[in-house]
Amino acid sequence: MSVRAWLAAAGAAASVLALAAVPAQSAPGRCGDPAQRPWCDPRRSPEDRAALVLAKMTEDEKIALLSADDPLGGPLGGYVETAHADTNGGIERLGVPPLYMADGPAGVRQGRATALPAPIALAAGFDPAAAARYGGTVAWEARHRGNDVIFGPSVDVLRTPRNGRAFEGFGEDPYLSAGLGAAWVREAQRQGVLASVKHLAVYTQETDRLQLDMKVDPRTLREIYLPPFEAAVKDGGAAVVMCGFGKLNGRWACQDGSVLNGVLRGEWGFGGIVASDHFAAKDGADAANGGLDLELPIGMRYNAWTLKRAVAEKRVTQVTIDGHARAVLRTMFRHGVFDRPAHANDLTRVDRSASETAARELAEGGITLLKNAGGALPLANPRSVALIGRGADQVPAGHGSAKVEPFASVSPRQGIAARAKGASVSYTDGWNHGAAADAARKADVAIVFVTDSTGEFMDRSCLTLRCGDPVRGDQDGLVSAVARANPNTIVVLETGGPVLMPWADEVKGIVAAWYPGQQAGQALARVLYGDADPGGRLPVTFPVREQDVPAVPGEGKTATFSEGVLVGYRHYDAKGIAPRYPFGHGLSYTTFRYGGLAVRPDGVQVTVTNTGTRPGYAVPQLYLGLPSSAAVPQPPRQLRGYRKVALAPGQSTRVTFPLTTRSLSHWDVRANAWKVAPGCYRVGVGASSRNLPLTGAFAVGGGAC
């Protein structure tokens, strides 16, 4: 008996444990001969082809198309090469092929694959080209694991730095997240894999995530949390959008017609598949009417028993059911799923060297140099190096659905030992502070690795390193002990997001490596020794104190977004709070000068010059201060442009930041539309949100500056 037949007989209350014993269905074939099946003719439009096959489908077949049917895939997908995260079995009778799906915001979670640096490290690169490379790498490996859909990227804007899944997203700024996410999606889908951007519409914490009701005002929703999804759909062409857990203003995310039907399909013109996060759908009729096309991981709400009954009781129309089936079919036709052979699961047999190179270079591009007192870095080939902390001998990664099991990895200890060229390299795990201090005292330079352990299912209770991973002991005390023993102490942070650094003034250098992926050792060694310039800039603000953060996870199954649009650096700027390290901050091994500012309402230009003696990366950033009023208060500045440029010593380049009407707009709640306010728009260009040496202004709509 199939899963769907079992559900039809037993009802939607069937347990997952009972379903686990159901044998797998046989794999159907591909589309077939256009002479017998006209929808198999690739010369027809996706819409026409979907209509043709839909007309031949039975009611049960239509419903079967609206859910996955693989109860074993999800739990096993991270460990077994043949176990997909989810599978829709297709319709063999009509040549509708199956859809195989995999987790993938940080690499493919199906057996072993290339473990790329965490997405937060990609965000630190401030580089859409790198995001395209990242998405393309993930999708290429997903294809070679036999998948048609990859669950990624995650573009949820970071509201609270305590979020356990902070490492899975692109940080605290919607403009940065939007550009990176769209580039990720575009390149992923060039690999013949459908990208599933997630988690619409608001997903900001793990605490109570399954029941959480998030109270978000319309302006905050439009300006902060929706833009990355809008860009993924409009600019990236995302084939799939995944709705998340919890409620938005009292409406379950996967049943929220105001977002899924009104905004996503109506305003943005999305014609792809809306898929649920696992078990996020709560009611079959409400989900069908609210805009959900595909329930994952199995048809608990979307099955013949529930949906036929809903149609019979006139709670759902047949037109609605047909519309969801049409969306699935149309998307499969549009992306060539019917017209190609099934992707082979051959990742163990193909050359993965390009993926491994990408893992290293993407890590280098995101490694962020936060402090470099006295030019402590790059290392000048010291005769002895003390590596301290368990992170030196491991490759930390976040846990949950973004956890990737690599074929092989290079630890920082291995990478630095290989690069040290005969120097003495010692290692101590740092548990005993006295032993760590002794090791540091005997070395020319001490490098302390501090780590946390974050991921799905649990938020951090605080931002200290002890809260991030209590089994590692007092890492703050470890850093201080080592710094007292050796004045040449460098700290490497291997964390999923911001942490407090009470010892920041005690050490010479601080490097944020994030979760650097399987090539961590090679990437870190190249950056620490100056073979590569640290390419990262902070996509999140690092606070000085716990109480400085803009928000903490909501409790009691409710989160009220009282901070409004003052998320991330906007909060620090508006409240006059000095961060430890601001959004956009990051040092190079060379220096840069910014000049030649030219300001117009349609764009800003600036000249960037490498004034140092080494090649390096500059990341000029454009911030706008929009006209503020009591009715529409604005943060002092918002990111509206960035570029990553590589410059040789003495080289200059002219950077242009285009501005559009949207760049100048705010969400007008009364008009329910984007509006440009008349007034003075203030411009700041520089190296971070708090380092803007070039300033200017322009007037719009009859306003004055």
RAHUHU-V293245 format. One record per helix or strand of 2 or more residues. SS is the DSSP state (alpha for helix, beta for strand). FROM is the first residue (numbers start at 1). LEN is the number of residues. If there is no record, write none. Layout:
<<SS,FROM,LEN> <SS,FROM,LEN>>
//
This chain:
<<alpha,3,8> <alpha,16,4> <alpha,38,3> <alpha,46,10> <alpha,59,6> <alpha,73,4> <beta,86,3> <alpha,92,3> <beta,99,5> <beta,112,2> <alpha,119,6> <alpha,128,16> <beta,149,6> <alpha,166,3> <alpha,174,17> <beta,194,7> <beta,213,3> <alpha,218,8> <alpha,227,8> <beta,240,4> <beta,247,2> <beta,251,2> <alpha,253,3> <alpha,257,11> <beta,273,4> <alpha,284,7> <beta,294,2> <alpha,304,9> <alpha,318,17> <alpha,353,14> <beta,368,5> <alpha,373,3> <beta,384,5> <alpha,390,4> <beta,405,2> <alpha,412,8> <beta,424,5> <alpha,433,9> <beta,445,7> <alpha,465,4> <alpha,470,3> <alpha,475,11> <beta,489,6> <alpha,504,3> <beta,509,4> <alpha,520,9> <alpha,546,3> <beta,558,3> <alpha,569,7> <beta,592,9> <beta,603,8> <beta,616,3> <beta,621,5> <beta,638,5> <beta,645,3> <beta,652,7> <alpha,662,3> <beta,665,4> <beta,673,4> <beta,679,8> <beta,694,7>>
//
